[in-house]
């Protein structure tokens, strides 16, 4: 398995665009000075980030690092205030309702647990954006949905209900729905979580295939280090709401930052604990 | 012994939470109306098929149980009216009380309570499950307005079907009561119906239908608000479903009293 992963990683590395090539491309995501708090608890601190056209950016971090909150900001589920988020060149905070709806048609999101509509078949789920946001004929919608299901290796499974799908199929169906409108940018939340290594690797291949075939930019939120090495052009690591590093895979891998290495090698941080202080905290004094 | 400061604090918190919920309900109500009227401007009209499906679910599918309840209420009213008026030898005037109480009070109220239990709980459970499964988030990120997609069809369906159910309940209750009364008093069924039609004014019917429409709005909004405020997993869904039914029925009874007072003064 490790050999297979290394081979796939090597193949992708060879296909990876160079740093200069990426830097010359248009920015599809620009995050400027984003802070966010839930009540008194600040979870994001001065986030600055950009993603380029055709790039795969993997955002990593431990639990509670703020990566899901950042993703919710990026997809428009939370307001970009204070700070600024530009998607496909549009400032999300300055758009009218109509402009925001138009922008959302040009992005796709696949949620961690699929978020497929349980009352609809897989095919109906994939067709939903087409049905609700376009005036296409039923036959055309069927063709488009079947094409995307085929890309995601779900050909012939369209009639199934979400409850009939395995974890990996659910994720692929969710990706099929995310790409059905031919977006320029897709967001994938924890695509490999809960999957066995083989299925997870197949999903990584699918992400690479999508980028190459459809020329779309992909933002993946994940904590799967192997998967990140395999698919990412750049990796951003979040820790306690701050960006520790945002760089190309090799640079992240060889980073001298101890916290980055702890995360990549799954080492828990050793904190100095004063026993008296600890007891006092437990007692609530 | 309870701390008075704590009691006041709890009352204050709950009052603020209640006002907050009312504000949220008002916002959802106006947004649903906005999308119903202006959805086409955003190329997102409220789907007629979704609205008809909701009308079938909340209205047509409820007809058997609604008919049974309405007939039972009609019979119950007939039995009680004949008994109580019989004490004064005035049982021949039973049709007045039956007709007015059925059309103005019982039909809309009983249909409201039935639909709150049957459909209000279903709305809350569906929305709560969708919220937990991130289906509502998925709609938002697709650029599909969740209020337009999920709330507007439900609201339109209940506003249209509640008066229809109330009207159906009027018919069934009066017919059921008429069968009992005419048999008990050896009166012809046709004469009973004539007397009933004579005593009923158009305003009485509109009074009942107005109430039914109001109850439809209450059931839809309470179901939607509770469903969207779910926290936790399956337990949370159960809680908001129960809460939705209890609040709907309470609000229906209170609104019924206020409506009756305001329209009779």
Interface residues (C-beta under 8 A of the other chain):
Chain A: X75 X76 X77 X97 X98 X100 X101 X102 X103 X104 X105 X107 X109 X111 X112 X113 X115 X116 X117 X118 X128 X129 X132 X133 X135
Chain B: X41 X42 X43 X44 X129 X130 X133 X134 X135 X137 X138 X140 X141 X142 X143 X144 X145 X149
